[in-house]
Amino acid sequence: MRLTLQEAFLAAAVTGILMFLLRLLPFMLFIKKEPPVFFKFAGKYIPAIAIAVLCISCLREKTTDKIFFASSDIAGAYSPDSVAAGFIAITACILLHLWKKNSMLSIFTGTILYMILS
């Protein structure tokens, strides 16, 4: 289904308004009181958990494809250099995050380092 120009603008406007309201909601709910313990936990640990999930999914894909598809074209896409680049970038990402405690810095640096090495 193709949208007309007016329908596309309307869809974009509605989506933007809803995103704004959803991001505003936590501030409106907890303006006068302390947020629950769960939100404090999430704010503290979610960035590190997200980095761990990205690292594990990256390594799992490379190592399992190399093991299980060794005779296929999929294995050719992952050279040992590419796997080593992944390990180096992930190590740099983790160390940078432990040192600077800045999720955006560590994720972007790890990604850029991986792109340069591979």
MOMO-V879205 format. One record per helix or strand of 2 or more residues. SS is the DSSP state (alpha for helix, beta for strand). FROM is the first residue (numbers start at 1). TO is the last residue. If there is no record, write none. Layout:
ss->SS from->FROM to->TO
ss->SS from->FROM to->TO
This chain:
ss->alpha from->5 to->29
ss->alpha from->37 to->68
ss->alpha from->73 to->76
ss->alpha from->80 to->100
ss->alpha from->103 to->117
